[in-house]
Amino acid sequence: MELLQAGVDRSVIALWLGHESIETTQMYLDADLALKEKALARVTPVARGKPGRYRPDDKLLAFLKNL
């Protein structure tokens, strides 16, 4: 967590720990409450309509399907 909070990229942390993938490292990088609050402070709420579930358009879905 200290490396993550210091700005070290997750992929670099994974390499230092000898993990094959970032997913393996992710379980060790559970964000603490202060980090979550800092991230939430950086976003602004959407000012239009009432909140709802994100629905990607067909163009985006087609792009992701072709990856």
Residue pairs with C-beta under 8 A, 6 or more apart in sequence:
1 29
1 30
1 31
1 32
1 35
3 13
3 16
4 10
4 13
4 29
4 31
4 35
5 35
10 22
10 25
10 26
10 29
11 22
13 25
13 29
14 21
14 22
14 24
14 25
17 25
17 28
19 25
31 39
56 64
